[in-house]
Amino acid sequence: MQRGELSAVAIGQRTHSARNGTLLKRGVKRFVRLWLVLALLCSITTLYSQPLLLIFQDPAPPITHKDQPYDPNIDLKPYLVPFLEELRKVQVAWYRPDHPLVRSFAERRDLSEEQLKAPNSALRAQIARAWGATYVMTVRCTRPPEKSQYEYRILVWELGKRAPVWESEGFQQLATGAGRTDEIAALQTLGRTVAMRLDSELWGALPRVAESVKTPAAVAPPRDDTPPPIDPLPAGSKAAR
């Protein structure tokens, strides 16, 4: 074989190898893109298949303190919802009588404003079904007059079950530091503790959505000197939850 023929063969082999290398690179890129699309679709599917938790405020009745009306109720929403969302296991909705879904439901059932403002357990279940919820939570958090602690009671029902599937009640001491009390830190500690217990005690088997798909709002962490909430329920009650 002549030198020119050898050169032509070598050039052909290099061209063929380069073409194969290019095709291989394109194949790898397409595979990576397809994998990313499938991962995103799986994450979105998981997000929209997440169970919905609908939370109702369960306010305590007003009382009189030093001959003056006193409302002991504390709004726990800004201190509880961010930590529940941070779990990335359930979708979280807080009940509002003026929510469009609730207004539509009320018109169909001819419900009064008073019924929507303080729905009983049966009405809460009906609203939850209309909302598409899997779980219903009732939250009561109060601060007695001249007390340095909060009292709380939280119950969770799963629709279709007659008894609560999870409950907790107790006291949360206010954090103290530099001669003053820190109410926000105490409420954040309570919210974080409730979310962590739900994660381990009730929703341990639920999948966690990828953080890139659902990112919770940032919440300042509680202070380290905030005492944990006190749960006075006996061991037998806890085991039943």
NUKOLTI-737268 format. One record per residue (C-alpha): residue number from 0; x, y, z; chain. Coordinates in pm, 1 decimal. Layout:
# residues N
atom i->NUM	X->X	Y->Y	Z->Z	ch->A;
...
END
This chain:
# residues 241
atom i->0	X->0.0	Y->0.0	Z->0.0	ch->A;
atom i->1	X->133.2	Y->342.5	Z->-94.3	ch->A;
atom i->2	X->194.1	Y->625.8	Z->149.2	ch->A;
atom i->3	X->-94.3	Y->830.2	Z->4.9	ch->A;
atom i->4	X->-330.7	Y->541.6	Z->51.7	ch->A;
atom i->5	X->-217.5	Y->498.8	Z->413.3	ch->A;
atom i->6	X->-275.5	Y->868.1	Z->479.3	ch->A;
atom i->7	X->-623.2	Y->848.6	Z->334.4	ch->A;
atom i->8	X->-707.0	Y->548.0	Z->551.3	ch->A;
atom i->9	X->-574.6	Y->721.9	Z->864.9	ch->A;
atom i->10	X->-774.4	Y->1037.4	Z->789.5	ch->A;
atom i->11	X->-1085.7	Y->828.9	Z->737.9	ch->A;
atom i->12	X->-1035.9	Y->651.2	Z->1068.0	ch->A;
atom i->13	X->-987.9	Y->981.0	Z->1253.1	ch->A;
atom i->14	X->-1297.0	Y->1127.8	Z->1090.0	ch->A;
atom i->15	X->-1498.3	Y->821.5	Z->1184.2	ch->A;
atom i->16	X->-1370.4	Y->836.7	Z->1545.1	ch->A;
atom i->17	X->-1448.1	Y->1207.8	Z->1569.5	ch->A;
atom i->18	X->-1799.3	Y->1147.8	Z->1436.0	ch->A;
atom i->19	X->-1854.1	Y->870.1	Z->1689.4	ch->A;
atom i->20	X->-1723.3	Y->1093.7	Z->1967.8	ch->A;
atom i->21	X->-1959.2	Y->1372.0	Z->1867.2	ch->A;
atom i->22	X->-2254.8	Y->1134.7	Z->1856.4	ch->A;
atom i->23	X->-2160.4	Y->997.6	Z->2197.6	ch->A;
atom i->24	X->-2145.4	Y->1345.5	Z->2348.6	ch->A;
atom i->25	X->-2484.0	Y->1433.2	Z->2201.0	ch->A;
atom i->26	X->-2627.6	Y->1111.3	Z->2337.6	ch->A;
atom i->27	X->-2495.5	Y->1184.3	Z->2685.9	ch->A;
atom i->28	X->-2635.6	Y->1538.0	Z->2676.1	ch->A;
atom i->29	X->-2975.9	Y->1411.2	Z->2566.1	ch->A;
atom i->30	X->-2974.6	Y->1149.2	Z->2840.8	ch->A;
atom i->31	X->-2888.2	Y->1410.2	Z->3104.8	ch->A;
atom i->32	X->-3163.8	Y->1643.0	Z->2979.8	ch->A;
atom i->33	X->-3416.5	Y->1361.9	Z->2978.9	ch->A;
atom i->34	X->-3314.3	Y->1258.9	Z->3330.6	ch->A;
atom i->35	X->-3353.2	Y->1615.8	Z->3456.8	ch->A;
atom i->36	X->-3696.9	Y->1648.7	Z->3297.5	ch->A;
atom i->37	X->-3810.8	Y->1318.6	Z->3449.6	ch->A;
atom i->38	X->-3676.4	Y->1420.1	Z->3792.0	ch->A;
atom i->39	X->-3862.0	Y->1752.3	Z->3770.7	ch->A;
atom i->40	X->-4184.2	Y->1581.4	Z->3664.5	ch->A;
atom i->41	X->-4154.1	Y->1333.7	Z->3951.1	ch->A;
atom i->42	X->-4098.2	Y->1618.8	Z->4198.3	ch->A;
atom i->43	X->-4397.3	Y->1812.6	Z->4065.9	ch->A;
atom i->44	X->-4614.8	Y->1500.9	Z->4077.0	ch->A;
atom i->45	X->-4510.4	Y->1437.9	Z->4437.1	ch->A;
atom i->46	X->-4584.2	Y->1800.3	Z->4526.7	ch->A;
atom i->47	X->-4936.9	Y->1791.4	Z->4386.7	ch->A;
atom i->48	X->-5007.6	Y->1449.9	Z->4536.5	ch->A;
atom i->49	X->-4910.1	Y->1569.3	Z->4883.5	ch->A;
atom i->50	X->-5184.7	Y->1545.6	Z->5144.9	ch->A;
atom i->51	X->-5340.1	Y->1875.9	Z->5245.9	ch->A;
atom i->52	X->-5351.2	Y->1986.9	Z->5608.5	ch->A;
atom i->53	X->-5630.1	Y->2235.9	Z->5682.3	ch->A;
atom i->54	X->-5581.0	Y->2426.6	Z->6009.2	ch->A;
atom i->55	X->-5861.4	Y->2581.6	Z->6211.8	ch->A;
atom i->56	X->-5813.3	Y->2824.1	Z->6497.4	ch->A;
atom i->57	X->-5998.0	Y->2696.6	Z->6806.8	ch->A;
atom i->58	X->-6026.6	Y->3013.1	Z->7014.9	ch->A;
atom i->59	X->-6095.0	Y->3015.9	Z->7385.2	ch->A;
atom i->60	X->-6382.5	Y->3235.6	Z->7501.1	ch->A;
atom i->61	X->-6297.2	Y->3586.4	Z->7624.5	ch->A;
atom i->62	X->-6261.8	Y->3635.3	Z->7997.8	ch->A;
atom i->63	X->-6267.9	Y->3926.0	Z->8241.0	ch->A;
atom i->64	X->-5951.3	Y->4040.9	Z->8413.6	ch->A;
atom i->65	X->-5952.3	Y->4326.1	Z->8662.7	ch->A;
atom i->66	X->-6304.0	Y->4419.1	Z->8553.1	ch->A;
atom i->67	X->-6188.6	Y->4449.7	Z->8193.0	ch->A;
atom i->68	X->-6256.3	Y->4216.7	Z->7897.7	ch->A;
atom i->69	X->-5950.4	Y->4009.4	Z->7815.5	ch->A;
atom i->70	X->-5886.5	Y->3798.7	Z->7505.5	ch->A;
atom i->71	X->-5634.2	Y->3527.5	Z->7596.1	ch->A;
atom i->72	X->-5596.5	Y->3392.0	Z->7242.3	ch->A;
atom i->73	X->-5262.4	Y->3399.0	Z->7061.1	ch->A;
atom i->74	X->-5237.4	Y->3370.2	Z->6683.0	ch->A;
atom i->75	X->-5000.9	Y->3077.2	Z->6629.0	ch->A;
atom i->76	X->-5016.8	Y->3088.0	Z->6248.1	ch->A;
atom i->77	X->-4691.7	Y->3283.3	Z->6181.2	ch->A;
atom i->78	X->-4500.8	Y->3059.5	Z->6423.2	ch->A;
atom i->79	X->-4641.3	Y->2719.8	Z->6321.2	ch->A;
atom i->80	X->-4706.0	Y->2725.7	Z->5945.7	ch->A;
atom i->81	X->-4345.4	Y->2800.0	Z->5834.3	ch->A;
atom i->82	X->-4213.0	Y->2502.2	Z->6030.4	ch->A;
atom i->83	X->-4486.3	Y->2274.2	Z->5892.9	ch->A;
atom i->84	X->-4402.0	Y->2387.0	Z->5539.4	ch->A;
atom i->85	X->-4035.4	Y->2331.6	Z->5612.0	ch->A;
atom i->86	X->-4109.5	Y->1959.1	Z->5654.8	ch->A;
atom i->87	X->-4204.6	Y->1946.0	Z->5284.2	ch->A;
atom i->88	X->-4444.0	Y->1656.4	Z->5355.5	ch->A;
atom i->89	X->-4788.1	Y->1819.3	Z->5347.9	ch->A;
atom i->90	X->-4948.7	Y->2119.3	Z->5189.2	ch->A;
atom i->91	X->-5065.1	Y->2363.3	Z->5455.2	ch->A;
atom i->92	X->-5374.9	Y->2583.6	Z->5444.8	ch->A;
atom i->93	X->-5511.3	Y->2803.9	Z->5723.6	ch->A;
atom i->94	X->-5888.0	Y->2835.4	Z->5737.8	ch->A;
atom i->95	X->-6037.5	Y->3178.0	Z->5668.9	ch->A;
atom i->96	X->-6412.4	Y->3248.5	Z->5654.3	ch->A;
atom i->97	X->-6351.8	Y->3486.5	Z->5362.7	ch->A;
atom i->98	X->-6159.9	Y->3234.8	Z->5150.8	ch->A;
atom i->99	X->-6324.4	Y->3206.1	Z->4803.3	ch->A;
atom i->100	X->-6366.9	Y->2829.7	Z->4842.2	ch->A;
atom i->101	X->-6535.9	Y->2878.2	Z->5180.2	ch->A;
atom i->102	X->-6763.7	Y->3152.2	Z->5044.2	ch->A;
atom i->103	X->-6870.9	Y->2927.2	Z->4757.4	ch->A;
atom i->104	X->-6929.4	Y->2637.9	Z->4996.0	ch->A;
atom i->105	X->-7132.7	Y->2862.0	Z->5229.1	ch->A;
atom i->106	X->-7354.1	Y->2985.5	Z->4947.5	ch->A;
atom i->107	X->-7435.7	Y->2631.0	Z->4837.4	ch->A;
atom i->108	X->-7516.5	Y->2528.0	Z->5196.9	ch->A;
atom i->109	X->-7684.4	Y->2856.2	Z->5294.5	ch->A;
atom i->110	X->-7453.2	Y->2897.0	Z->5595.3	ch->A;
atom i->111	X->-7454.8	Y->3205.3	Z->5815.1	ch->A;
atom i->112	X->-7156.2	Y->3426.3	Z->5891.2	ch->A;
atom i->113	X->-7167.2	Y->3308.5	Z->6252.0	ch->A;
atom i->114	X->-7139.4	Y->2945.2	Z->6142.5	ch->A;
atom i->115	X->-6839.6	Y->3026.0	Z->5923.9	ch->A;
atom i->116	X->-6673.3	Y->3230.3	Z->6195.4	ch->A;
atom i->117	X->-6682.6	Y->2944.6	Z->6447.4	ch->A;
atom i->118	X->-6752.7	Y->2614.9	Z->6264.7	ch->A;
atom i->119	X->-6825.8	Y->2312.7	Z->6480.7	ch->A;
atom i->120	X->-6648.2	Y->1981.5	Z->6429.8	ch->A;
atom i->121	X->-6904.2	Y->1849.2	Z->6179.8	ch->A;
atom i->122	X->-6888.5	Y->2165.6	Z->5969.9	ch->A;
atom i->123	X->-6508.5	Y->2165.1	Z->5984.2	ch->A;
atom i->124	X->-6508.6	Y->1813.9	Z->5837.6	ch->A;
atom i->125	X->-6746.1	Y->1919.0	Z->5558.6	ch->A;
atom i->126	X->-6533.8	Y->2221.7	Z->5473.9	ch->A;
atom i->127	X->-6220.5	Y->2007.7	Z->5477.8	ch->A;
atom i->128	X->-6372.8	Y->1761.3	Z->5230.6	ch->A;
atom i->129	X->-6476.9	Y->2046.0	Z->5001.5	ch->A;
atom i->130	X->-6123.1	Y->2184.9	Z->5030.1	ch->A;
atom i->131	X->-5972.9	Y->1847.0	Z->4940.7	ch->A;
atom i->132	X->-5791.7	Y->1810.6	Z->5272.1	ch->A;
atom i->133	X->-5660.9	Y->1486.2	Z->5414.8	ch->A;
atom i->134	X->-5592.3	Y->1617.4	Z->5764.7	ch->A;
atom i->135	X->-5769.3	Y->1870.1	Z->5986.5	ch->A;
atom i->136	X->-5585.3	Y->2045.3	Z->6268.4	ch->A;
atom i->137	X->-5736.3	Y->2255.0	Z->6545.3	ch->A;
atom i->138	X->-5509.1	Y->2495.7	Z->6728.2	ch->A;
atom i->139	X->-5567.2	Y->2674.3	Z->7057.1	ch->A;
atom i->140	X->-5294.4	Y->2886.2	Z->7212.9	ch->A;
atom i->141	X->-5366.6	Y->3120.9	Z->7499.8	ch->A;
atom i->142	X->-5181.6	Y->3330.3	Z->7751.4	ch->A;
atom i->143	X->-5349.6	Y->3363.2	Z->8091.1	ch->A;
atom i->144	X->-5338.8	Y->3708.1	Z->8249.9	ch->A;
atom i->145	X->-5016.4	Y->3790.7	Z->8431.9	ch->A;
atom i->146	X->-4863.0	Y->3452.7	Z->8343.8	ch->A;
atom i->147	X->-4520.8	Y->3399.9	Z->8186.7	ch->A;
atom i->148	X->-4630.8	Y->3099.9	Z->7985.3	ch->A;
atom i->149	X->-4856.6	Y->2997.1	Z->7701.7	ch->A;
atom i->150	X->-5110.4	Y->2717.7	Z->7718.1	ch->A;
atom i->151	X->-5172.9	Y->2519.7	Z->7401.7	ch->A;
atom i->152	X->-5385.2	Y->2235.0	Z->7272.7	ch->A;
atom i->153	X->-5341.4	Y->2095.1	Z->6921.3	ch->A;
atom i->154	X->-5535.1	Y->1806.4	Z->6770.1	ch->A;
atom i->155	X->-5507.9	Y->1644.5	Z->6427.0	ch->A;
atom i->156	X->-5780.2	Y->1438.7	Z->6260.1	ch->A;
atom i->157	X->-5754.7	Y->1233.5	Z->5945.6	ch->A;
atom i->158	X->-6075.2	Y->1253.1	Z->5745.0	ch->A;
atom i->159	X->-6266.6	Y->928.5	Z->5768.2	ch->A;
atom i->160	X->-6145.8	Y->852.3	Z->6120.9	ch->A;
atom i->161	X->-6355.9	Y->938.5	Z->6422.7	ch->A;
atom i->162	X->-6081.7	Y->1000.4	Z->6680.1	ch->A;
atom i->163	X->-5782.5	Y->1233.6	Z->6654.4	ch->A;
atom i->164	X->-5474.3	Y->1067.2	Z->6508.7	ch->A;
atom i->165	X->-5242.4	Y->1303.4	Z->6698.3	ch->A;
atom i->166	X->-5275.0	Y->1545.1	Z->6987.2	ch->A;
atom i->167	X->-5062.1	Y->1752.7	Z->7218.5	ch->A;
atom i->168	X->-5133.0	Y->1997.3	Z->7496.4	ch->A;
atom i->169	X->-4922.1	Y->2165.7	Z->7756.1	ch->A;
atom i->170	X->-4737.5	Y->2483.7	Z->7846.1	ch->A;
atom i->171	X->-4464.8	Y->2686.1	Z->7680.4	ch->A;
atom i->172	X->-4256.6	Y->2903.1	Z->7911.4	ch->A;
atom i->173	X->-4155.8	Y->3244.6	Z->7785.6	ch->A;
atom i->174	X->-3787.2	Y->3288.3	Z->7713.5	ch->A;
atom i->175	X->-3608.1	Y->3535.0	Z->7937.1	ch->A;
atom i->176	X->-3288.4	Y->3722.5	Z->7875.1	ch->A;
atom i->177	X->-3134.2	Y->4057.7	Z->7964.7	ch->A;
atom i->178	X->-3414.9	Y->4115.1	Z->8213.6	ch->A;
atom i->179	X->-3696.6	Y->4082.6	Z->7959.8	ch->A;
atom i->180	X->-3918.1	Y->3812.8	Z->7814.0	ch->A;
atom i->181	X->-3902.3	Y->3710.6	Z->7449.6	ch->A;
atom i->182	X->-4252.3	Y->3615.1	Z->7337.6	ch->A;
atom i->183	X->-4158.4	Y->3556.4	Z->6973.0	ch->A;
atom i->184	X->-3881.2	Y->3313.2	Z->7063.2	ch->A;
atom i->185	X->-4116.4	Y->3115.5	Z->7286.5	ch->A;
atom i->186	X->-4382.7	Y->3088.6	Z->7015.2	ch->A;
atom i->187	X->-4125.0	Y->2989.6	Z->6754.3	ch->A;
atom i->188	X->-3997.4	Y->2718.9	Z->6983.9	ch->A;
atom i->189	X->-4350.9	Y->2590.1	Z->7028.0	ch->A;
atom i->190	X->-4416.6	Y->2591.9	Z->6652.4	ch->A;
atom i->191	X->-4090.2	Y->2415.7	Z->6574.6	ch->A;
atom i->192	X->-4146.0	Y->2151.1	Z->6843.5	ch->A;
atom i->193	X->-4497.6	Y->2071.9	Z->6718.9	ch->A;
atom i->194	X->-4373.7	Y->2039.1	Z->6359.2	ch->A;
atom i->195	X->-4084.7	Y->1812.0	Z->6459.7	ch->A;
atom i->196	X->-4313.8	Y->1585.6	Z->6661.6	ch->A;
atom i->197	X->-4563.8	Y->1560.0	Z->6377.9	ch->A;
atom i->198	X->-4280.6	Y->1472.7	Z->6142.5	ch->A;
atom i->199	X->-4161.7	Y->1185.3	Z->6358.7	ch->A;
atom i->200	X->-4484.1	Y->1067.2	Z->6523.3	ch->A;
atom i->201	X->-4747.2	Y->1101.4	Z->6248.6	ch->A;
atom i->202	X->-4587.6	Y->1170.0	Z->5911.2	ch->A;
atom i->203	X->-4271.2	Y->963.0	Z->5938.3	ch->A;
atom i->204	X->-4366.3	Y->749.0	Z->5637.2	ch->A;
atom i->205	X->-4465.7	Y->1039.5	Z->5410.8	ch->A;
atom i->206	X->-4218.9	Y->1131.0	Z->5132.4	ch->A;
atom i->207	X->-4038.5	Y->1462.4	Z->5149.1	ch->A;
atom i->208	X->-4064.1	Y->1691.6	Z->4844.9	ch->A;
atom i->209	X->-3736.4	Y->1813.3	Z->4694.9	ch->A;
atom i->210	X->-3632.9	Y->2148.1	Z->4840.6	ch->A;
atom i->211	X->-3573.0	Y->2291.0	Z->4493.3	ch->A;
atom i->212	X->-3941.8	Y->2243.2	Z->4414.6	ch->A;
atom i->213	X->-4086.9	Y->2380.3	Z->4736.6	ch->A;
atom i->214	X->-3885.6	Y->2623.9	Z->4940.4	ch->A;
atom i->215	X->-4034.2	Y->2739.9	Z->5274.1	ch->A;
atom i->216	X->-4027.4	Y->3098.8	Z->5383.5	ch->A;
atom i->217	X->-3731.3	Y->3190.6	Z->5598.1	ch->A;
atom i->218	X->-3799.2	Y->3207.2	Z->5969.4	ch->A;
atom i->219	X->-3559.2	Y->3329.0	Z->6232.1	ch->A;
atom i->220	X->-3453.1	Y->3036.7	Z->6454.0	ch->A;
atom i->221	X->-3568.8	Y->3037.2	Z->6815.8	ch->A;
atom i->222	X->-3323.0	Y->3141.2	Z->7081.5	ch->A;
atom i->223	X->-3119.1	Y->2866.5	Z->7239.4	ch->A;
atom i->224	X->-3228.0	Y->2966.0	Z->7589.3	ch->A;
atom i->225	X->-3596.5	Y->2912.9	Z->7515.2	ch->A;
atom i->226	X->-3726.6	Y->2622.9	Z->7726.0	ch->A;
atom i->227	X->-3905.0	Y->2342.8	Z->7537.2	ch->A;
atom i->228	X->-4282.5	Y->2308.4	Z->7575.7	ch->A;
atom i->229	X->-4413.5	Y->2097.8	Z->7860.7	ch->A;
atom i->230	X->-4649.1	Y->1816.5	Z->7761.6	ch->A;
atom i->231	X->-4847.8	Y->1704.9	Z->8068.8	ch->A;
atom i->232	X->-5021.0	Y->1412.4	Z->7895.8	ch->A;
atom i->233	X->-4950.4	Y->1080.7	Z->8069.6	ch->A;
atom i->234	X->-4747.5	Y->812.6	Z->7894.4	ch->A;
atom i->235	X->-5059.2	Y->608.9	Z->7820.8	ch->A;
atom i->236	X->-5217.9	Y->899.7	Z->7631.8	ch->A;
atom i->237	X->-4902.1	Y->955.5	Z->7430.7	ch->A;
atom i->238	X->-4886.3	Y->591.0	Z->7330.6	ch->A;
atom i->239	X->-5238.6	Y->609.9	Z->7199.3	ch->A;
atom i->240	X->-5152.4	Y->889.0	Z->6960.1	ch->A;
END
